[in-house]
Amino acid sequence: MSFSVSLRDVTLTYGDTEALSDVDLTLAAGKIHGLLGRNGAGKTSLLSLLAAFRKPTGGEVLVDGRPVWENVDVVSRIALVREGGDFDDTDTVKSTIETGELRPSFDLEYAHKLAQRFEVPLDKKVNQLSRGKRSVLAAICGLAARAELTMFDEVHLGMDAPTRDAFYKELLAEYMDRPHTVILSTHLIDEVANYLEEVVIVDSGRVLRHDDVEAFQGMGATLTGPADAVDALAAGLEVLAEQRLGGTKSVTVGSALDASARERAAAAGIEIGPVGLQDLFIHLTNPDRTGA
């Protein structure tokens, strides 16, 4: 079973600070969603509302079509895993993992299997773990929760590159084995781009853009070829970046090319490539562009 998510005209304030403002967002059940935003954009605040860690100042937060606040039946089937985990540092890894059995769907056998695979020693105390191993422990608890809605908020921080890669692959394998709803909040956009089905970009407490990955992939283009020909084709387009090596130039533009432009590119010997999700994110959240 998978949970859908819906936020309707949601605001969240901390004193005089408005962390989220007029957020309307619907996430389909059974997909892997990427939640992207610059520091302070409101990502963690949004996830905390979905996990019922906080009550919205205004609006309505629904999970599985039901209000999430003070709804034990729904909350018990939601897992929010934050960087470093919310652990008692004096507990052992073994007892920390076993605490997960408070959740109705927690798979202890799977958690122990993951601990062995990622070489997290069960007999050590949490405060004896390195930052990377502590992050892995948090990821293990999130995966083994077997929740209908699982959210990872920068849980990869502290992991080295091979461990992050193994975590992403395990996440995908668990998702394929048991379809559910996943939200990944991350700054390592290029690393997770291939795992995402939909992307939400949050900027200054508002949803800036929400679309499937294919829509983002079609937003821009990279033009590479003879410098003069590239400059001519890019004239009038929004240039995001450019590089030059001798007589060859590469220009990244922020808009898709129509059929006519593609024909001119082919005739001029210009190669057209896609723009990475991370580059598009940087462009879309540029304060000079959005006025943020």
Secondary structure, DSSP 8 states (H G I E B T S, - for coil): ----EEEEEEEEEETTEEEEEEEEEEE-TT-EEEEE--TTSSHHHHHHHHTTSS--SEEEEEETTEE-TT-HHHHTTEEEEETT-S--TTSBHHHHHHHGGGSTT--HHHHHHHHHHTT--TTSBGGGS-HHHHHHHHHHHHHHT--SEEEEESTTTT--HHHHHHHHHHHHHHHHHS--EEEEE-S-HHHHGGG-SEEEEEETTEEEEEEEHHHHHTS-EEEEEEHHHHHHHHTTS-EEEEEEETTEEEEEESS---HHHHHHHHHTT-EEE---HHHHHHHHT-HHHH--
